[in-house]
Amino acid sequence: MISVLVVDDHPIVLEGLAALIGSDPQLTVLATARSAAGARELAGDVEPAVAVLDLQLPDGDGISLGIELKRRWPSLRVLILTMHADEATVIQSLASGLDGYLLKDADPEDILAAVHSAASGSLVVGRSVSAVVVAAAASAPRTDALAALDARDLEILDLMVDGLPTSQVAARLYLAPKTIRNRVSEMLGKLGVASRDEAIALGRAAGLGSTRDRRRPS
């Protein structure tokens, strides 16, 4: 069972989110709060797996609160749920080490899927903010995740950053396209991201691509 903390200052939104999350048999609403102070007061009594936080709170903001809660609960995964999709805010959220950014107009199924994905360790960015996901993820300090990749993973990601499709990556490395697809799927898990675009953004942020001196297998 995945325990969830929900923080939103609008009672109707808060109740709706709590009801939605509670409708999933694998999720449970551990606590709710309508302010940053309210969430802080809960910190000594509960330990959720995922926190879903409104961006704008009456006594603070969801990003700062998320950072604070993650310090208190190191294993906590934090999703920002907001009406605002501006690039700067998305970048700030992910660069602060939070784990996802969704808009409140997302489908209920997408919100539930995001909670599950975050709980499993994936970086989550809603479909509505896909236009800025590359910039946001590239700005986030997650490049240490590349340490989980082996030499072949890095070669594949290097070519992906250069914009090569699967067929060309396979040809360049003398591997079958199916092998590349399987490796990419495994790579996403190692990086803790949900999509190829997010992996490419991390690779670009780490300096992969045509701007660096690459060594290919002989």
C-alpha positions in Angstrom: 0.0 0.0 0.0 1.4 3.4 -1.0 0.7 6.1 1.6 0.0 9.6 0.3 0.0 13.1 1.9 -2.2 15.7 0.1 -1.7 19.4 0.6 -4.0 22.0 -1.1 -5.5 25.2 0.3 -8.8 24.8 -1.7 -11.2 22.5 0.3 -13.0 21.2 -2.8 -9.8 20.4 -4.6 -8.3 18.8 -1.4 -11.4 16.6 -0.9 -11.5 15.7 -4.6 -7.9 14.6 -4.6 -8.2 12.7 -1.4 -11.3 10.9 -2.8 -9.6 10.1 -6.1 -6.5 8.8 -4.4 -8.5 6.8 -1.9 -10.4 5.2 -4.8 -7.3 3.3 -5.9 -7.0 0.0 -3.9 -3.2 0.4 -3.9 -3.2 3.9 -2.5 -4.2 5.3 0.9 -4.5 8.9 2.0 -2.4 9.0 5.1 -3.1 12.7 5.9 -4.3 16.0 4.3 -3.4 19.6 5.0 -4.5 23.0 3.8 -1.2 24.9 4.4 2.5 24.4 4.7 2.2 24.9 8.5 -0.4 22.1 8.6 1.9 19.8 6.7 4.7 20.5 9.0 2.6 19.8 12.1 1.9 16.3 10.6 5.5 15.6 10.1 6.0 14.1 13.5 3.0 11.8 13.3 3.1 10.4 9.8 5.6 9.2 7.2 4.0 9.1 3.7 5.6 7.5 0.6 4.4 10.3 -1.7 3.3 13.9 -1.1 1.1 15.7 -3.6 1.5 19.4 -3.0 -0.2 22.5 -4.4 2.3 25.0 -5.8 0.7 28.1 -4.2 -0.2 27.8 -0.5 -1.4 30.6 1.8 1.8 30.5 3.9 4.4 29.4 1.4 4.9 27.4 -1.8 4.8 23.7 -2.6 8.4 23.7 -3.9 9.9 25.0 -0.6 7.6 22.7 1.4 8.6 19.7 -0.8 12.3 20.3 -0.2 11.6 20.6 3.6 9.6 17.5 3.7 12.2 15.5 1.7 14.8 16.5 4.2 12.6 15.2 7.0 11.7 12.1 5.2 14.6 11.2 2.8 12.6 8.5 1.0 9.6 10.7 0.3 8.7 11.3 -3.3 7.1 14.8 -4.0 4.7 15.7 -6.8 3.7 19.3 -7.5 0.1 19.6 -8.7 -0.8 23.1 -10.0 -2.5 25.2 -12.6 0.8 26.8 -13.7 2.9 25.4 -16.5 5.4 28.1 -17.0 8.9 26.8 -17.9 10.7 28.6 -15.1 8.5 27.0 -12.4 8.9 23.5 -13.9 12.6 23.9 -14.0 12.7 25.2 -10.5 10.7 22.3 -9.2 12.8 19.6 -10.8 16.1 21.4 -10.2 15.1 21.5 -6.5 15.1 17.7 -6.5 11.4 17.2 -6.5 10.0 14.2 -8.3 7.2 15.4 -10.6 5.1 18.2 -11.9 1.5 17.9 -13.0 -1.3 20.2 -13.9 -4.6 20.1 -12.2 -6.4 19.7 -15.5 -4.8 16.3 -15.9 -7.1 13.3 -16.3 -7.8 11.5 -13.0 -6.2 8.3 -14.4 -3.0 10.3 -15.2 -2.9 11.7 -11.6 -3.2 8.2 -10.2 -0.6 6.9 -12.6 1.8 9.7 -11.6 1.5 8.8 -7.9 2.3 5.2 -8.7 5.2 6.2 -11.0 6.7 8.6 -8.4 6.4 5.9 -5.7 8.3 3.5 -7.9 11.1 6.1 -8.3 10.4 7.6 -11.7 10.6 11.2 -12.6 7.1 12.3 -13.6 6.2 15.2 -15.9 2.5 15.6 -17.0 1.6 15.6 -20.7 0.5 19.2 -20.5 4.0 20.4 -19.7 5.8 18.1 -22.2 6.9 21.1 -24.2 9.3 22.2 -21.4 10.2 18.8 -20.0 13.6 18.6 -21.8 14.7 22.1 -20.5 13.4 21.3 -17.1 15.0 17.9 -16.7 18.3 19.2 -18.2 18.4 21.9 -15.5 17.7 19.5 -12.7 20.8 18.2 -10.7 20.1 14.6 -11.5 23.2 13.9 -13.6 24.6 11.7 -10.8 22.0 9.1 -11.9 24.3 8.4 -14.9 26.6 6.6 -12.5 24.1 3.7 -12.7 24.8 3.3 -16.4 27.4 0.9 -17.8 29.7 1.7 -20.8 27.3 0.4 -23.4 24.4 2.3 -21.9 26.4 5.5 -22.1 27.2 4.8 -25.8 23.5 4.3 -26.6 22.5 7.4 -24.6 25.2 9.4 -26.3 23.8 8.6 -29.7 20.3 9.3 -28.6 21.3 12.8 -27.4 22.7 13.3 -30.9 19.2 12.7 -32.2 19.7 9.2 -33.8 16.6 7.0 -33.9 16.8 3.4 -32.7 17.6 2.0 -36.1 20.6 4.2 -36.6 21.8 3.7 -33.0 21.7 -0.1 -33.7 23.6 0.3 -37.0 26.3 2.5 -35.4 26.9 0.0 -32.6 26.4 -3.2 -34.7 23.5 -4.3 -32.6 19.9 -5.4 -33.4 17.2 -2.7 -33.0 15.4 -5.0 -30.5 18.5 -5.1 -28.4 18.7 -1.3 -28.4 15.0 -1.0 -27.4 15.5 -3.5 -24.6 18.6 -1.6 -23.4 16.8 1.7 -23.5 13.9 0.3 -21.5 16.3 -1.0 -18.8 18.2 2.4 -18.9 15.0 4.3 -18.1 14.7 2.2 -14.9 18.3 2.9 -14.0 17.9 6.6 -14.5 14.6 6.7 -12.6 12.8 8.4 -15.5 9.6 7.5 -17.4 10.5 8.4 -21.0 13.1 8.5 -23.7 13.0 12.3 -23.8 13.7 12.6 -20.1 16.7 10.2 -20.5 18.0 12.3 -23.4 17.6 15.5 -21.3 19.7 13.9 -18.5 22.3 12.9 -21.0 22.5 16.3 -22.5 22.8 17.9 -19.0 25.7 15.5 -18.3 27.5 16.6 -21.5 26.8 13.7 -23.7 26.3 14.2 -27.4 28.3 15.6 -30.3 29.9 18.3 -28.1 32.1 15.8 -26.3 34.9 13.5 -27.4 33.3 10.0 -27.7 35.1 6.7 -27.9 33.4 4.0 -30.0 34.0 0.3 -29.7 36.4 -1.0 -32.3 
